[in-house]
Amino acid sequence: MLTQLRLDHANMARLLHVLQLKQKTLAAGERPDFQLIREVVDYILDYMDGFTVPLERICGEQLLAKAPQAKELSCRLASDYHALHERLMRLSQDLDMILMDAVVPMDRFTDDLKAYLDAHRAYLRDEREELFPLIREHFDDDDLERLAKALPEGAAAKLEYLQESYPELYAELRAAPEPELS
């Protein structure tokens, strides 16, 4: 199960890299493929709602039962996640406006996109450096197996869906470099 979580992190890091390339295009004053940005944002929102939220709920409940000292971390991660989701929803709304040719200040959108990317990377890092070690420490193989069975499908199924539904995005994702995860 921890292997699956690491794989999910690696795939999310690739998606964030694709968005970062588009953000750098914007920062350079050029017009990126906003439809591709829309696809990445939609995919991440869908993934967050369909996988991350259930994971945090199930894992958080079980972790707190085994390690009550993890409450502060759990609350902080939940708060950070909520803020991250709100940032992404604002970006999504701005993208809707941009794709309808409404006037959206590109410098603000560029800054908001960069802030989202920084926040999402920090969130992934906190999970990797703080949450995963707690899971390793307090969950045995049976716990991890029960947790895995209680979760929705992971990254592999999501990547198949991505390949079929968004071939251009999937090509960009595959071209993104392998993220460095500690």
Buried (B, 14 or more C-beta within 10 A) or exposed (E): BEEBBBBBBBBBBBBBBBBBBBBBBBBEEEEBEBEBBBBBBBBBBBBBEEBBBEBBEBBBEBBBEBBEEBEEBBEEBBEBBEEBBEBBEEBBEBBEEBEEEEEBEBEEBBBBBBEBBEBBBEBBEBBBEEBBEBBEEBBEEEBBEEBBEEBBEBBEEBBEBBBEEBEEBBEBBEEBEEBEEE
